[in-house]
Amino acid sequence: MPRPAFRPLGRASKVDRVTLLLQLSALAGLLVACLVVLGRLRGLLAALDDLGRQVEADRSAHDHHVDALGRRMRAVEAAAAAAEREARMLSLQMVDLNRVMVQQAEILVGIQTHLTVGGGAASAQPAPAPVAPLPQRGPRA
């Protein structure tokens, strides 16, 4: 079938003009719809960017708090380790003091046993001197 010849608008029929106007108005409507969708997409992209920045700020704040807590926890662990070492040293010192006190008690028991068995020389010891009381302070002005 032969192809219809191109006819300029000036010589087009009224039906062809209406069809062309309908097609142009449909195309314009489609263009407007695309622009509206594009505007909404831009708004969504801006909101998504804002959300990404907020998440990054929250993550940064969270990391800062975690770092601070980590530093505090390391300080607490170091203090606990130091306290444990100090407690061990004190325990050893107390064992040494108890050993010395037991040795002194054994010496005293030996002396008392010797004095009681050897004769009544225990009463020959002088009485301890009385201790003077501390001076009292007056009320502060």
DRENTI-474545 format. One line per 2 residues: number of its first residue (from 1); their letters; for each residue x, y, z of N, C-alpha, C, O. Coordinates in Angstrom, 1 decimal, decimal comma. Layout:
<sites>
NUM) a) X Y Z X Y Z X Y Z X Y Z ~ ...
</sites>
This chain:
<sites>
1) mp) 0,8 -1,2 0,0 0,0 0,0 0,0 0,9 1,2 0,0 1,9 1,3 0,7 ~ 0,6 2,2 -0,8 1,4 3,4 -0,9 1,2 4,2 0,4 0,1 4,3 1,0
3) rp) 2,3 4,8 0,8 2,3 5,6 2,0 1,7 7,0 1,6 1,9 7,5 0,6 ~ 0,9 7,5 2,6 0,3 8,8 2,3 1,3 9,9 2,3 2,3 9,8 3,0
5) af) 1,1 10,8 1,5 2,1 11,9 1,3 2,0 12,8 2,5 1,0 12,9 3,1 ~ 3,2 13,4 2,8 3,2 14,3 3,9 2,4 15,6 3,6 2,6 16,2 2,5
7) rp) 1,6 16,0 4,5 0,8 17,2 4,3 1,1 18,2 5,4 1,0 17,8 6,5 ~ 1,5 19,4 5,1 1,7 20,4 6,1 0,4 20,7 6,8 -0,7 20,5 6,3
9) lg) 0,6 21,3 8,0 -0,6 21,6 8,8 -1,6 22,5 8,1 -2,8 22,4 8,3 ~ -1,1 23,4 7,4 -2,0 24,3 6,7 -2,9 23,6 5,8 -4,1 24,1 5,6
11) ra) -2,5 22,5 5,2 -3,4 21,8 4,3 -4,0 20,6 5,0 -4,7 19,8 4,3 ~ -3,8 20,3 6,3 -4,3 19,2 6,9 -5,8 19,3 7,2 -6,3 20,4 7,3
13) sk) -6,4 18,2 7,3 -7,9 18,2 7,5 -8,1 18,5 9,0 -7,2 18,5 9,8 ~ -9,4 18,8 9,3 -9,7 19,2 10,7 -9,5 18,0 11,6 -9,1 18,3 12,8
15) vd) -9,7 16,8 11,2 -9,5 15,6 12,1 -8,0 15,5 12,4 -7,7 15,1 13,5 ~ -7,2 15,7 11,4 -5,8 15,6 11,6 -5,3 16,6 12,6 -4,4 16,3 13,4
17) rv) -5,8 17,8 12,5 -5,4 18,8 13,5 -5,9 18,5 14,9 -5,1 18,7 15,8 ~ -7,1 18,0 15,0 -7,6 17,6 16,4 -6,7 16,5 16,9 -6,4 16,5 18,1
19) tl) -6,4 15,5 16,1 -5,6 14,4 16,5 -4,2 14,9 16,9 -3,7 14,4 18,0 ~ -3,6 15,8 16,2 -2,3 16,3 16,5 -2,4 17,1 17,8 -1,5 17,0 18,7
21) ll) -3,4 17,9 18,0 -3,6 18,6 19,3 -3,8 17,7 20,5 -3,3 17,9 21,5 ~ -4,6 16,6 20,3 -4,7 15,6 21,3 -3,4 15,0 21,7 -3,1 14,8 22,8
23) ql) -2,6 14,6 20,7 -1,3 14,0 20,9 -0,4 15,0 21,6 0,4 14,7 22,5 ~ -0,4 16,3 21,2 0,4 17,3 21,8 0,0 17,5 23,3 0,9 17,7 24,1
25) sa) -1,3 17,6 23,5 -1,8 17,8 24,9 -1,4 16,6 25,8 -1,1 16,7 26,9 ~ -1,5 15,4 25,2 -1,1 14,2 26,0 0,4 14,2 26,3 0,8 13,9 27,4
27) la) 1,2 14,6 25,3 2,6 14,8 25,5 2,9 15,8 26,5 3,8 15,6 27,4 ~ 2,2 16,9 26,5 2,4 18,0 27,5 2,0 17,5 28,9 2,7 17,8 29,9
29) gl) 0,9 16,7 29,0 0,5 16,2 30,2 1,5 15,2 30,8 1,8 15,2 32,0 ~ 2,1 14,4 29,9 3,1 13,5 30,3 4,4 14,2 30,7 5,0 13,8 31,7
31) lv) 4,7 15,3 30,1 5,8 16,1 30,5 5,6 16,7 31,9 6,5 16,8 32,7 ~ 4,4 17,2 32,1 4,1 17,8 33,4 4,1 16,7 34,5 4,7 17,0 35,6
33) ac) 3,6 15,5 34,2 3,7 14,4 35,2 5,1 14,1 35,5 5,5 13,8 36,6 ~ 6,0 14,0 34,4 7,4 13,7 34,6 8,0 14,8 35,5 8,8 14,5 36,4
35) lv) 7,7 16,1 35,3 8,3 17,1 36,1 7,8 17,0 37,5 8,6 17,3 38,4 ~ 6,6 16,7 37,8 6,1 16,5 39,1 6,8 15,4 39,8 7,2 15,5 41,0
37) vl) 6,9 14,2 39,1 7,6 13,1 39,6 9,1 13,4 39,9 9,6 13,0 40,9 ~ 9,7 14,2 39,0 11,1 14,6 39,2 11,2 15,5 40,4 12,2 15,3 41,2
39) gr) 10,3 16,4 40,6 10,3 17,3 41,8 10,2 16,4 43,1 10,9 16,7 44,1 ~ 9,3 15,5 43,1 9,1 14,6 44,2 10,4 13,8 44,5 10,8 13,6 45,6
41) lr) 11,0 13,3 43,4 12,2 12,5 43,5 13,3 13,4 44,1 14,1 12,9 45,0 ~ 13,4 14,6 43,7 14,4 15,5 44,2 14,1 15,7 45,7 15,1 15,7 46,5
43) gl) 12,9 15,9 46,1 12,5 16,0 47,5 12,9 14,8 48,3 13,4 14,8 49,4 ~ 12,6 13,6 47,7 13,0 12,3 48,4 14,5 12,2 48,5 15,0 11,7 49,5
45) la) 15,2 12,6 47,5 16,7 12,5 47,5 17,2 13,4 48,6 18,2 13,1 49,3 ~ 16,7 14,6 48,7 17,1 15,6 49,7 16,8 15,0 51,1 17,7 15,1 52,0
47) al) 15,6 14,4 51,3 15,3 13,8 52,6 16,3 12,7 52,9 16,7 12,5 54,0 ~ 16,6 11,9 51,8 17,5 10,8 52,0 18,9 11,3 52,4 19,6 10,7 53,2
49) dd) 19,3 12,3 51,7 20,6 12,9 52,1 20,6 13,4 53,5 21,6 13,2 54,2 ~ 19,6 14,1 53,9 19,5 14,6 55,3 19,5 13,4 56,3 20,2 13,5 57,3
51) lg) 18,8 12,4 55,9 18,8 11,2 56,8 20,2 10,6 56,9 20,6 10,2 58,0 ~ 20,9 10,5 55,8 22,3 10,0 55,8 23,2 10,9 56,6 24,0 10,3 57,4
53) rq) 23,0 12,2 56,5 23,9 13,1 57,4 23,5 12,9 58,9 24,4 12,9 59,7 ~ 22,2 12,7 59,2 21,8 12,5 60,6 22,4 11,2 61,1 22,8 11,1 62,2
55) ve) 22,3 10,2 60,3 22,9 8,9 60,7 24,4 9,0 60,9 24,9 8,4 61,9 ~ 25,0 9,7 60,0 26,5 9,8 60,2 26,8 10,6 61,5 27,7 10,3 62,2
57) ad) 26,0 11,7 61,8 26,2 12,5 63,0 25,9 11,6 64,2 26,7 11,6 65,2 ~ 24,9 10,8 64,2 24,6 9,9 65,3 25,7 8,9 65,5 26,0 8,6 66,6
59) rs) 26,2 8,3 64,4 27,2 7,3 64,5 28,5 8,0 65,1 29,2 7,3 65,9 ~ 28,8 9,2 64,6 30,0 9,9 65,2 29,8 10,1 66,7 30,7 9,9 67,4
61) ah) 28,6 10,6 67,1 28,4 10,8 68,5 28,5 9,5 69,3 29,0 9,4 70,4 ~ 27,9 8,4 68,7 27,9 7,1 69,3 29,4 6,6 69,5 29,8 6,2 70,6
63) dh) 30,2 6,8 68,4 31,6 6,4 68,5 32,3 7,2 69,5 33,2 6,7 70,2 ~ 32,0 8,5 69,6 32,7 9,3 70,6 32,3 8,8 72,0 33,2 8,7 72,9
65) hv) 31,1 8,5 72,3 30,7 8,0 73,6 31,3 6,6 73,9 31,7 6,4 75,0 ~ 31,3 5,8 72,9 32,0 4,5 73,0 33,4 4,6 73,4 34,0 3,9 74,2
67) da) 34,1 5,5 72,7 35,5 5,8 72,9 35,7 6,3 74,4 36,6 5,8 75,1 ~ 34,9 7,2 74,8 35,0 7,7 76,2 34,7 6,6 77,2 35,4 6,5 78,2
69) lg) 33,7 5,8 76,9 33,4 4,7 77,9 34,6 3,7 77,9 34,9 3,1 78,9 ~ 35,2 3,5 76,7 36,3 2,6 76,6 37,5 3,1 77,4 38,2 2,3 78,1
71) rr) 37,8 4,4 77,3 38,8 5,0 78,1 38,6 4,8 79,6 39,4 4,5 80,4 ~ 37,3 5,1 80,0 36,9 5,0 81,4 37,1 3,6 81,9 37,5 3,3 83,0
73) mr) 36,7 2,6 81,0 36,7 1,2 81,4 38,2 0,8 81,5 38,5 0,0 82,5 ~ 39,1 1,2 80,7 40,5 0,9 80,8 41,0 1,5 82,1 41,9 0,9 82,7
75) av) 40,6 2,7 82,4 41,1 3,3 83,7 40,6 2,5 84,9 41,3 2,3 85,8 ~ 39,4 2,1 84,8 38,8 1,3 85,9 39,5 0,0 86,0 39,9 -0,5 87,1
77) ea) 39,8 -0,7 84,9 40,5 -1,9 84,9 41,9 -1,7 85,5 42,4 -2,6 86,2 ~ 42,6 -0,6 85,1 43,9 -0,4 85,6 43,9 -0,1 87,1 44,8 -0,6 87,8
79) aa) 42,9 0,6 87,5 42,8 0,9 89,0 42,5 -0,4 89,7 43,0 -0,6 90,8 ~ 41,6 -1,3 89,1 41,3 -2,5 89,8 42,6 -3,4 89,9 42,8 -4,1 90,9
81) aa) 43,4 -3,4 88,8 44,6 -4,2 88,8 45,6 -3,7 89,9 46,2 -4,4 90,6 ~ 45,7 -2,3 90,0 46,5 -1,7 91,0 46,0 -2,0 92,4 46,8 -2,3 93,3
83) ae) 44,7 -2,0 92,6 44,1 -2,3 93,9 44,4 -3,7 94,2 44,6 -4,1 95,4 ~ 44,3 -4,6 93,2 44,6 -6,0 93,5 46,0 -6,3 93,9 46,3 -7,0 94,8
85) re) 46,9 -5,6 93,2 48,4 -5,7 93,5 48,6 -5,1 95,0 49,3 -5,7 95,7 ~ 48,0 -4,0 95,3 48,1 -3,4 96,6 47,5 -4,3 97,7 48,1 -4,5 98,7
87) ar) 46,4 -5,0 97,4 45,8 -5,9 98,3 46,8 -7,1 98,6 46,9 -7,6 99,7 ~ 47,4 -7,6 97,5 48,3 -8,7 97,7 49,5 -8,3 98,5 49,9 -9,0 99,4
89) ml) 50,0 -7,1 98,3 51,2 -6,6 99,1 50,8 -6,4 100,5 51,5 -6,8 101,4 ~ 49,6 -5,9 100,8 49,1 -5,7 102,1 48,9 -7,1 102,8 49,3 -7,2 104,0
91) sl) 48,4 -8,0 102,1 48,2 -9,4 102,6 49,6 -10,0 103,0 49,7 -10,6 104,1 ~ 50,6 -9,8 102,2 51,9 -10,3 102,5 52,5 -9,6 103,7 53,1 -10,2 104,5
93) qm) 52,3 -8,3 103,8 52,8 -7,5 104,9 52,1 -8,0 106,2 52,7 -8,1 107,2 ~ 50,8 -8,2 106,1 50,1 -8,7 107,3 50,6 -10,1 107,7 50,7 -10,3 108,9
95) vd) 50,9 -10,9 106,8 51,4 -12,2 107,1 52,7 -12,1 107,8 53,0 -12,7 108,8 ~ 53,6 -11,2 107,3 54,9 -10,9 107,9 54,7 -10,4 109,3 55,4 -10,8 110,3
97) ln) 53,8 -9,4 109,5 53,5 -8,9 110,9 53,0 -10,0 111,8 53,4 -10,0 112,9 ~ 52,1 -10,8 111,3 51,6 -11,9 112,1 52,7 -12,8 112,5 52,7 -13,3 113,7
99) rv) 53,6 -13,1 111,6 54,7 -14,0 111,9 55,6 -13,4 113,0 56,0 -14,1 113,9 ~ 55,8 -12,1 112,9 56,7 -11,4 113,9 55,9 -11,5 115,2 56,6 -11,7 116,3
101) mv) 54,6 -11,2 115,2 53,9 -11,2 116,5 53,8 -12,6 117,1 53,9 -12,8 118,3 ~ 53,7 -13,6 116,3 53,7 -15,0 116,8 55,1 -15,3 117,4 55,2 -16,0 118,4
103) qq) 56,2 -14,9 116,7 57,5 -15,1 117,2 57,7 -14,4 118,6 58,3 -14,9 119,5 ~ 57,2 -13,1 118,7 57,3 -12,4 119,9 56,5 -13,1 121,0 56,9 -13,1 122,2
105) ae) 55,3 -13,5 120,6 54,4 -14,2 121,6 55,1 -15,5 122,1 55,1 -15,8 123,3 ~ 55,8 -16,2 121,2 56,5 -17,4 121,6 57,7 -17,1 122,5 57,9 -17,8 123,5
107) il) 58,3 -16,0 122,2 59,4 -15,5 123,1 58,9 -15,2 124,5 59,4 -15,6 125,5 ~ 57,7 -14,5 124,5 57,1 -14,1 125,8 56,7 -15,3 126,6 56,9 -15,4 127,8
109) vg) 56,1 -16,3 125,9 55,7 -17,5 126,6 56,9 -18,2 127,1 56,8 -18,8 128,2 ~ 57,9 -18,2 126,3 59,2 -18,9 126,8 59,7 -18,2 128,1 60,2 -18,8 129,0
111) iq) 59,7 -16,8 128,0 60,2 -16,1 129,2 59,3 -16,3 130,4 59,8 -16,6 131,5 ~ 58,0 -16,3 130,2 57,0 -16,5 131,3 57,2 -18,0 131,9 57,2 -18,2 133,1
113) th) 57,4 -18,9 131,0 57,6 -20,3 131,4 58,9 -20,4 132,2 59,0 -21,0 133,2 ~ 59,9 -19,7 131,7 61,2 -19,8 132,4 61,1 -19,1 133,8 61,7 -19,6 134,8
115) lt) 60,4 -18,0 133,8 60,3 -17,2 135,1 59,4 -18,0 136,1 59,8 -18,1 137,3 ~ 58,4 -18,6 135,6 57,5 -19,4 136,5 58,2 -20,7 137,0 58,1 -21,1 138,1
117) vg) 58,9 -21,3 136,1 59,6 -22,5 136,5 60,9 -22,2 137,2 61,3 -22,9 138,2 ~ 61,6 -21,1 136,9 62,9 -20,8 137,5 62,8 -20,0 138,8 63,8 -20,0 139,5
119) gg) 61,7 -19,5 139,2 61,6 -18,8 140,5 60,8 -17,6 140,4 60,5 -17,2 139,2 ~ 60,4 -16,9 141,4 59,5 -15,8 141,3 60,1 -14,4 141,0 59,8 -13,5 141,7
121) aa) 60,9 -14,3 140,0 61,5 -13,1 139,6 60,6 -12,2 138,8 61,0 -11,0 138,5 ~ 59,4 -12,6 138,5 58,5 -11,8 137,7 58,0 -10,6 138,5 57,7 -9,6 137,9
123) sa) 57,9 -10,7 139,8 57,4 -9,6 140,6 58,5 -8,5 140,7 58,1 -7,4 141,3 ~ 59,7 -8,7 140,3 60,7 -7,7 140,5 60,7 -6,7 139,4 61,5 -5,7 139,5
125) qp) 59,9 -6,8 138,4 59,8 -5,8 137,4 59,1 -4,6 137,9 58,1 -4,7 138,6 ~ 59,6 -3,3 137,5 58,9 -2,1 137,9 57,6 -1,9 137,1 57,4 -2,4 136,0
127) ap) 56,6 -1,2 137,8 55,3 -1,0 137,1 55,5 0,1 136,0 56,4 1,0 136,1 ~ 54,8 0,0 135,0 54,9 1,0 133,9 54,5 2,4 134,4 53,6 2,5 135,2
129) ap) 55,1 3,4 133,8 54,9 4,8 134,2 53,5 5,2 133,6 53,2 4,9 132,5 ~ 52,8 6,1 134,4 51,5 6,5 133,9 51,7 7,5 132,7 52,7 8,2 132,7
131) va) 50,8 7,5 131,8 50,8 8,3 130,6 50,0 9,6 130,9 48,9 9,5 131,4 ~ 50,6 10,7 130,6 49,9 12,0 130,9 48,8 12,2 129,8 49,0 11,9 128,6
133) pl) 47,6 12,7 130,2 46,6 12,9 129,2 46,9 14,1 128,2 47,7 15,0 128,6 ~ 46,4 14,0 127,0 46,6 15,1 126,1 45,9 16,4 126,5 44,8 16,3 127,0
135) pq) 46,6 17,5 126,2 45,9 18,8 126,6 44,6 19,0 125,8 44,6 18,7 124,6 ~ 43,6 19,5 126,4 42,3 19,8 125,7 42,4 21,2 125,0 42,9 22,1 125,6
137) rg) 41,9 21,2 123,8 41,8 22,5 123,1 40,5 23,2 123,4 39,5 22,6 123,7 ~ 40,6 24,5 123,5 39,4 25,3 123,7 38,6 25,4 122,4 39,0 25,0 121,4
139) pr) 37,4 25,9 122,5 36,5 26,1 121,3 37,2 27,1 120,4 37,8 28,1 120,8 ~ 37,0 26,8 119,1 37,6 27,7 118,1 36,7 28,9 117,9 35,5 28,9 118,0
141) a) 37,5 30,1 117,7 36,7 31,3 117,6 36,5 31,6 116,1 35,9 32,7 115,8
</sites>
